[in-house]
Amino acid sequence: MLVIRKIIKKNFFKQAFFLTCWLSIILSINVKLSDLNSIEIFNFTNIFNIARYFSIKLIFFILLFLFFCKNLKIKIEKFYFLLLMFSLVLVFSYILNCFFNTENLIVPYNILDFEAYSLSISFISAILFFILIRNESKIFAIKLFYLLYFIIFAYTMCMLIPILHDFTFNAPGILYLYGQDSFIADEYNFLDHTNQRVTGISRMLVILFCFLLFYGSDFIKNKKIIINKRIYILLIFLSLSFLSFCIWGFQSRGSFISYIIVLLMFLAFENLNWRLKIFTIIVIFILPIFLFEKISEAKFLKSIEKNQITKDISEKEQNRIIGLTINDTQDMSTGRVTIWKRSIEKFKDKIILGYGESGDRRSLDYKKDSVSSKEKHLWDSNASNAFIYSLLSGGVVGTIFFLLFFVSLGIYILKLIFIKKIFVKHPFEYKSFVVIISLLLVRTLYENGFSQFGIDFLLILVTTQNILKIYTIK
């Protein structure tokens, strides 16, 4: 008994340590030294941000130490190896550019600028973390996902509630959620960070929607007698409808593509009666969109009656998904094609190793003082494509590692769906993991996605880790 207690105690502290590391990695998203104002004892937000910034640096060195202590005993999965090599190429590229770069960039290279390594530190920390926990149980891997999911849920609700409140009561001339002041760039809001982008919050809504959809499907199929089961089903349908309502309201084309992928995979692969599938789509997809459009129409007419807006709908009031416009400054890609062309020209200057971490920000940065307000998005410094980002940040060498990771993971997911029949044999968590990975793979075509440290990257790692627990790579 004493031996068993010692093992349990040892395992408890080990898992508590790993959970602390995971929490620190999650909380390091979007924290920058430049966002920290001053060390004030009674300023909770600032102290919290300082803790987020420095804790990930400490975790990085601890994980690095553990990795080199155990590296001979640890088998590194192909996925993690490729991502680790991709990240190391970016770091090496930055250091090399500090000595040999001759371009006159707005943001110059500085080998002693430790802020330039922050994203790489978080990126590598997350990879090392998942390498080190490879032998932990399936239950522990699931806990990691639930912790991330809970933080996504809490953060999204904190952002969403005031947005919906303003849309309902304080924004009479705004017909969609994306047009509010809550999304003004460079304005500071939650935790002293710049306002969340529409694409960011709507993407998180899609993740919440995906997981809840497959949970609801499994709950409906569960034949065990559950008290008030109909009430639970009703709550699930209402929650899904609410999320669909908000996703449509934000009018993010990229997130809407992810949303459609979730629904198509649900229709194609979920082991559920077709009548029930069609009923579900009507309730959680068609009706919420119809309801939002009716509310938007009523709000528009009411605003005209009160002379709050004119009949000429402004850019902030247009339907971006249905009302697509195609011209030189406002195309279906919202300027991405122009940015990609600029990126390729910059890539030609540093073909082998690129510009280093955040190579798009460094190479594409452009003073917009003389640029028309309608054309400023064409001069953004965000590559908005993971492969373009890879070329700019790591050149051909870095892109090879990223491309190998992308292809390997894509093939692995296809095997899970068509050979391993994961939608038939496994519970909702693993089905939602496959769908989340699928939509994140597609997102790399129009966003930097998991090529950079952020929510997408952590979701890819934690969902892949969970699936590897049931099907290893062969």
N, C-alpha and C positions, 0 to 999 in steps of 0.2 A: 504493500500500500504506500509506503514511504517513497519508493522509487517512482510509482505512478504519479504521486503528488508533485514530486520534483520535476518530472517531465511536463506535467500540465502547467506548473508554475513557469518553467522555462519557456514553453510554447506560448503562454499568455503574454509574457513580457516581450518576446520576439515579435509577435503579431501586433502588440501595442506600439512597438517601435516602428514597424513597417507602416501601420496606419497613420502614425504621426508624420512619417516621411511623405506618404501619399497626400495627406492633407496639405502639407507645406508645398508640395509640387503643384497641387491644384490652385492654391491661393497665390502662387507666384505669377499667375497669368495677369498680364497687363500692368505689372508693377514696375515703375521706372524711378530711378534716382531723381530725375527732374520733376517728378510729381510730388516729391516730399518737400514740405514747406520748411518746417523747423521742428526740433525736438521739444515739444511742449508736454509737460506732465499731465495736464488736464485736457489735452486734445486727444480723445480716444481714436478718432479716425487716423490722425497722423501717426500716432504710436503704433496702431494696427498695421498701417502701410509700411512703416519702418521694419516691424517684425517680419512682415511678408518678404520684404526685400532682402534682409540679411539672413533669415532662416534658411532660404533655399541655397545660399552660398555655403552655409555650414553643412546642410544635408548633402550637398554635392561632394564635399571632401570626405564625409563619413562613408557615403556610398562608394566613392572611388577607392577608399582604403579597404572596405569590405570586398570589393570586386577583385583587387589585386591579391588579397589574402586568400580568396577562394577560386581564383580564375582557373586553376588546374583541375578543380573538381566540378566546375560548372560547365554544362553544355550550353552553348549560345545558339539559340534558334536562328535560322537563316534570316527571318524577318528582322530581328533585332540587330544582327550583324550588319545587314545592309543599311539600316537607318543609322547605326553608329558610325559606319564608314562615311556615309553621306554628311553627317554632322562634322566629323573630323576634317573632311575635305574643306568645308566652309571655314572652319577655324584656321586651318593651314593657309587657305587662300587669303584670308584677311591679314594674317601676320606677314605673308609674302608681299602683299600690296603695301604694307606699311614701309617697306624698304625699297620697292621697285616701281611703285605707281608714279606716273608722270602727268596724269590728267589733273586739270584744275577743277576739282569737284567742290560743290557747295558745302558738303560735309567731308572734311579731309580725314585721312587715315591717321591714327595715333596709337601706337602699340601699347601705350600706357593708359589708354582710355578704357578702363575696366567695364564701363557701361556697355561698350561694344560687344563684350563677351556674354552679356546677361542672358540673351535668348539661347545661346549655345549651352550655357551652364544648365539652364532649366531643361533644355532638350535632352542633353546627355544624362542628366540626373534621372529623368523619367525612364530612359532606356535601361540604365544601370539598375534602377529599381525593379523593373520587370524581369531582368536577367537574374537578379538575386532572389526573387520570390518564386522562381520557376517551380520549385519543389513543394510549395505550399498547397494546401487542399483546394478543391473546387469551391467549397463554401467560402473560403477566404477570398478567392478571386471574385466571387459574386458580391461579397461585401464591399470590395473596392469599387465595383460598378455602382452599387446602390449609394455609396457615399458621394460619388461624383454626380449621380442622378439627382440626389437630394439637394446638392449645392446648386445644380443647374435649375432645379425647380424653385428653390428659395430665391435665387437671384432674379430669375425671370419674373416671378410674381412681384418682387419688390419694384421691378421696372414697369411691369404691365399695369398694375393697379392705378398708379397716378396717371398713366397714359390714357387708360379707359375713362378715368374720372374727368380729365381735361377734355377728351373727345366728346363726352356726353354733356358737360356743363359749361366749359370755358372756350370752346372752339367752334362757334356757330358757322363759320365759313369754310371749315375743313371737313371734307367728305370722306377721307380715308385716314387711317391711323398714322401713316408715314409723314403727313404734312404738318405735324405739330412741332412746337419749339423744343420739345424733349429730344429732338434729333439734330439740333443745330450743332455743327462741327465746332470743336475747340471750346465749347461751353462745358463747364465742370458740373458734375452732378453726383451720382452715387459713389461714395468712398473717395471723393475728390479726384475722380477720373473724368476724362472727357466723355461726353454723351455717347451712349451706345449707338452703333449704327443699326439701321432698320434690318439689314441682312443678318446682323448678329443675333438680335433678339428673336426674329422670326425663325432662324435656323434652330435655336434652342427650343422653340415651340414645336417644331417638327420632330425633334428628338423625343420630347415628352409625349407627343401624339403617337409616335411609332411604338414606344414601349407600352403605353396604355392600350393601344389597339390590340396588340397580340396578347396582353394580359386579359383583356375583356373577352377575346375569342376563346382562350383556354378556360376562362371562368364559365362561359356559356356552355361549353362542351362537358364540363365537369358534372357527372351524373350523381355525385354525392348530394344528399339532402342537406341544404343549407338554409337556416332560418332567414326569412326575408330576402331570399335570393333575387326576386324580381326587383326589389328596391335597389340592391347593389347593381344590378344590370342597368336599371334606369339611371343611376348616378354615373356609371361608366359612359353610357351613351351621351348624357348631358355634358360630361367633362370633355369627351371627344368633340362634340358639336361646338362647345365653347372654344376649344383650341383651333378648330377649323375656322370658326368665325374670326378669330384674331389673326390667324395666318393669312386669310384672304384680305383682311383689313390693312395689313402692313404692305401688301402689294409688292413684295420682293420676288422678282422673277426667279432668281436663283433658288430661294427657299421653296417657291411654289413647284419648281422642278423636283426638288427632294421630296416634297409632299406627294406629288403624283407618283414618284417611284415607290414610296411606301404603300400607297393604295393599289398600284398595279401588282406589286409583289404579294400583297395580301390576297388579291383576287386570283392571281395565278397559282400560288403555292400553298396557301393556308388550307388545311384539311377541315373544311367547313361546308355545310350545305349551301348550294348555290343560291337558293332563294333567300337564305339568311344573309349571304354575302351582299346580294343586290339590295336587300332591305337596309343593311348596315351602311352601304354607300349612299343611299338616298338620305338617311337620317344624319349621318356625320359629315357628308360632303356637299350634296346638292342643297339641302334645306338651310344649312348655315350660310352658304354663299348667297342664296336667294334672300334670306332674311337680312343680311348685311346690305345688299344692294337696295332693298326696300327701305331700310332705315336711312341709308345714304341719300336716296331719292327724296324721302320725306324731309330730311334735314336741308337738302338743297332748296326745295320749294319754300320751306319755312324761312330760310335765310333770305330768299329773294323777296318774300312778302315784307320782311322787316328791313329791307334795303341793306342787308349786311354783306351781300355779294351781288354781282351782276350775272346776267345769263351767260356771259363769256367766261367759261370755266378756266381758272388759272392753272399753272403747272402743278401746284400743290393739291389740286382737287381732281386730277384726272385718274382714270383707271389705267394703271400701268401695265396690267396683264392683258386685258382685252384691247385697250386703246393704244396699241403700239404705233409709234411714229418712226419713219425711216428718212433721215436726211443727214447732212454732214455733221451736225453737232448733237443730234439726239437720235441714235440708232438703236436697234434691238439689243445690241451688246452694251449699251450705255457707255460707249467710248472705248470698250475693251479692245476692239480690233485695231484702233489707232494706237493704243498703248502697246499692243503686241508688236506692231510694226516698228515703233520706236525702240522697243526692247531688243529686237533682233539686230537693229543697227548698232546698239550699244554692246551687244554680245560679241559682235565681230571684232571689237577692240580687245577683248579678253576671252578668247575661245577656250583655252585649256582649263583654267581654274576659276574664271569669273572674278567677281568683285568681293567675294567673301560674304559672311552673314549679312542678311538684309540687303543683298546686292541690288535689288530693285529700287529700294529707297535711296541708296547711294548713287546709282548710275542714272536714274530717271528724275532725280530731284531737279526742279526747275522753278525759277522765280516767275510768279504769275502776275506780277504787277501790271504788265501791259497786255494781259490776255483778257478777252471778253468774258464776262461772267457765264455766258452760255457755252463757252468752250473750255473753261478751266478743268472740267473733268477729263478732257482729252490729254491734259498735261499732268495727271496724277502720277505719283511715284509708286503705286501699288500694281505689281505685274498682273494680278487677278488671273493667274493660271500657274498651277504648281510646277509645270514643266518649264515654262518661261522663267519662273522664279529660280528653278534649279540651274538653268543655263546661265542666268545672270549672277547667281551667288556662288555656284560651284563649277561653272563651265561644263565642258564635255565630261570631265572625270566625275564630278558630283552628280551630273544628270544620269550617268550610267548606273550608279548605285541606286538612285531614286527610281529610275525606270524599272530596274530589276525587282525592286521591292513592290512597285505597283503591279507589275505583271504577275509576280509570284503570288501576291495576295489575291488578285483577281481570279487566277486559276484555282487557287485553294477554295475560294468562295463558290465557284462553279461546281467543283467536286462535292462540296458540302450539300449543295442544293440538289444536284441531279444524280449523284452516285450514293452519297451517304443518307439522302432523304431526310435531312435535318428537320424539315417542316412536318414530317410525319412521326418521327421517332423521339423528338425532344420537346421539353416544355417551352413556354413562351419566352423565357429569358434568351435562350440560344437562337430562337427564330428572330427575335428583335435584334440580336447582335449581328446576325447575317445581313439583315436589312439595313441597319445603321452603317455597317462597313460598306455595303453596296452604294448607298447614297453619298457617303463620304468619298468614295472612289470617283463617282461621277462629278462631285463638287470640285475636284481638282482641275477640271476642264475650264471652269470659269471663276475660280477663287484660288488663292495660294493654299488653302486647306491645310492638310497635315504636313506640308513641306516646311511649315513654320511651327514653332511652339505655340500652342493654344488649345482651345476646347476640342477642335477636330483631331489634333494630334493625340491628346489624352484619350479620347473616345476610341480611336483606332487601336491604341495600345491595350486598353483595358478590355475591349470586346474581343480582340484577337487572343489575348491571354486566356480569357474564359473559354473560347472555342478550342484552343490548343489543349485544354484540360480534358476534352472528350475525344478530339481527333488530332493526333500529331501529324506533322508533315512527313511525307514519304518521298 
